[in-house]
Amino acid sequence: MAQALTGILQPEDPRLLVGINTADDAGVFLLRDDLALVQTVDLLTPMVEDPYTFGRIAATNSLSDVYAMGGQPLTALNIVGFPAPMDKAILREILRGAQDAVKEAGAVVVGGHTFNEKEVKFGLAVTGIINPKKIITNAGARVGDVLVLTKPLGTGVFAQMMMQEDPIDEEFYQAAVNSMMQSNRIASEIMIECQASACTDITGYGLLGHAQELAEASAKRVKIFAQEVLILPKAQELSKRLIDPGVLMNENSFGTQVEWQGDVPEEIKNILWESESSGGLLVCLSPANAQRFISLAQERQIPAKLIGEVIEGTRGTIEVVW
């Protein structure tokens, strides 16, 4: 994306509080001194066969960008790529699943757009609100902060299992689906309460790609403790033979900024690089606030865990320690 945007002038408007220059999760536009809009859009291809479940996952994934900024979703527009000959009952279930997820977020689906496509694609354009003085971006990380991850990795492995394995592993299936359908709303509310300094959600660029963007935007270096990273049950073993295409894409994009320390197993490297669907938040907090965050999150059944820290060093680089 950075290559595609080369030569395109950044929008200049004093009301644009967060734009594309820091590769943040959503844009923020000032309406008045105490109110701003948060706007984002995202699409997924199906990773499960059940259309209702897919709709919920895709909607949860789209809403997450607003939560990563500390915002509150208000409205959503469906964006649908759908093969014209396919049974429209499938589309109805996708839309129903998405609407249920949006309703639970306290937001409203106000319409959408469809286009004829060879394969199903679905997501939301989401508009939310935020207090301009309380925006949490990916550019605020401070040396001494620690990094907390709120969901396990491994949904890239899961997507490959769904395409390649028969029969599928039912335990892994249920764990992955439950994780992808879990909203980041509560984690977002807790990070605001715990005065997070920065945040990003873990989606297409994987843990290392999004962590690198956070380090770059914050002009800091990030250290990841690979053995502490949350991983879905059985994902590590399955990742030895099921490689998400996002691994190569993300490694090619961000690999020069990552330094490996210790004998990190290849399957762990794959999981750290893979694209995640509806992943968790990566939250930067002071050590004291991080312990409070983890305690509050776990009380709400969010498996938050400390997985790294922000350190001095070359801007935009990551140190992965085993």
ChimeraX attribute file (.defattr): number of C-alpha atoms within 10 A of each C-alpha:
attribute: neighborCount
match mode: 1-to-1
recipient: residues
	/A:1	7
	/A:2	10
	/A:3	6
	/A:4	7
	/A:5	11
	/A:6	8
	/A:7	8
	/A:8	7
	/A:9	7
	/A:10	10
	/A:11	10
	/A:12	8
	/A:13	10
	/A:14	8
	/A:15	12
	/A:16	16
	/A:17	15
	/A:18	19
	/A:19	17
	/A:20	14
	/A:21	11
	/A:22	15
	/A:23	20
	/A:24	24
	/A:25	27
	/A:26	26
	/A:27	22
	/A:28	27
	/A:29	21
	/A:30	20
	/A:31	13
	/A:32	11
	/A:33	9
	/A:34	11
	/A:35	14
	/A:36	23
	/A:37	24
	/A:38	30
	/A:39	22
	/A:40	19
	/A:41	21
	/A:42	17
	/A:43	18
	/A:44	22
	/A:45	14
	/A:46	20
	/A:47	21
	/A:48	17
	/A:49	9
	/A:50	12
	/A:51	21
	/A:52	20
	/A:53	22
	/A:54	26
	/A:55	28
	/A:56	27
	/A:57	31
	/A:58	28
	/A:59	32
	/A:60	28
	/A:61	29
	/A:62	27
	/A:63	35
	/A:64	30
	/A:65	30
	/A:66	30
	/A:67	29
	/A:68	31
	/A:69	27
	/A:70	28
	/A:71	30
	/A:72	23
	/A:73	25
	/A:74	21
	/A:75	22
	/A:76	27
	/A:77	17
	/A:78	22
	/A:79	20
	/A:80	22
	/A:81	21
	/A:82	20
	/A:83	16
	/A:84	12
	/A:85	8
	/A:86	12
	/A:87	10
	/A:88	12
	/A:89	10
	/A:90	14
	/A:91	20
	/A:92	14
	/A:93	18
	/A:94	25
	/A:95	24
	/A:96	17
	/A:97	21
	/A:98	29
	/A:99	21
	/A:100	17
	/A:101	23
	/A:102	24
	/A:103	13
	/A:104	13
	/A:105	18
	/A:106	11
	/A:107	20
	/A:108	19
	/A:109	19
	/A:110	10
	/A:111	10
	/A:112	13
	/A:113	10
	/A:114	12
	/A:115	13
	/A:116	12
	/A:117	12
	/A:118	12
	/A:119	13
	/A:120	16
	/A:121	18
	/A:122	26
	/A:123	30
	/A:124	27
	/A:125	19
	/A:126	27
	/A:127	24
	/A:128	23
	/A:129	21
	/A:130	23
	/A:131	17
	/A:132	20
	/A:133	10
	/A:134	13
	/A:135	20
	/A:136	27
	/A:137	26
	/A:138	28
	/A:139	21
	/A:140	19
	/A:141	31
	/A:142	21
	/A:143	17
	/A:144	14
	/A:145	23
	/A:146	26
	/A:147	28
	/A:148	24
	/A:149	29
	/A:150	25
	/A:151	26
	/A:152	22
	/A:153	31
	/A:154	32
	/A:155	29
	/A:156	28
	/A:157	29
	/A:158	31
	/A:159	21
	/A:160	18
	/A:161	24
	/A:162	17
	/A:163	12
	/A:164	11
	/A:165	11
	/A:166	8
	/A:167	8
	/A:168	13
	/A:169	14
	/A:170	9
	/A:171	11
	/A:172	20
	/A:173	19
	/A:174	11
	/A:175	17
	/A:176	24
	/A:177	19
	/A:178	13
	/A:179	22
	/A:180	25
	/A:181	21
	/A:182	20
	/A:183	25
	/A:184	26
	/A:185	21
	/A:186	16
	/A:187	27
	/A:188	26
	/A:189	16
	/A:190	18
	/A:191	29
	/A:192	18
	/A:193	13
	/A:194	19
	/A:195	16
	/A:196	23
	/A:197	20
	/A:198	25
	/A:199	31
	/A:200	29
	/A:201	31
	/A:202	29
	/A:203	25
	/A:204	20
	/A:205	24
	/A:206	27
	/A:207	27
	/A:208	28
	/A:209	25
	/A:210	25
	/A:211	27
	/A:212	24
	/A:213	21
	/A:214	29
	/A:215	26
	/A:216	23
	/A:217	20
	/A:218	21
	/A:219	20
	/A:220	23
	/A:221	25
	/A:222	30
	/A:223	22
	/A:224	24
	/A:225	16
	/A:226	21
	/A:227	13
	/A:228	14
	/A:229	20
	/A:230	18
	/A:231	17
	/A:232	19
	/A:233	16
	/A:234	16
	/A:235	23
	/A:236	21
	/A:237	12
	/A:238	18
	/A:239	23
	/A:240	15
	/A:241	12
	/A:242	21
	/A:243	20
	/A:244	23
	/A:245	15
	/A:246	19
	/A:247	20
	/A:248	15
	/A:249	16
	/A:250	21
	/A:251	21
	/A:252	10
	/A:253	14
	/A:254	20
	/A:255	17
	/A:256	10
	/A:257	18
	/A:258	18
	/A:259	13
	/A:260	14
	/A:261	12
	/A:262	10
	/A:263	8
	/A:264	14
	/A:265	12
	/A:266	12
	/A:267	18
	/A:268	21
	/A:269	18
	/A:270	25
	/A:271	28
	/A:272	25
	/A:273	28
	/A:274	31
	/A:275	30
	/A:276	28
	/A:277	28
	/A:278	29
	/A:279	29
	/A:280	30
	/A:281	26
	/A:282	28
	/A:283	28
	/A:284	31
	/A:285	28
	/A:286	21
	/A:287	15
	/A:288	11
	/A:289	18
	/A:290	24
	/A:291	18
	/A:292	17
	/A:293	26
	/A:294	23
	/A:295	15
	/A:296	19
	/A:297	21
	/A:298	15
	/A:299	10
	/A:300	12
	/A:301	9
	/A:302	21
	/A:303	17
	/A:304	25
	/A:305	23
	/A:306	23
	/A:307	18
	/A:308	23
	/A:309	23
	/A:310	23
	/A:311	20
	/A:312	13
	/A:313	14
	/A:314	14
	/A:315	17
	/A:316	20
	/A:317	25
	/A:318	28
	/A:319	21
	/A:320	21
	/A:321	17
	/A:322	15
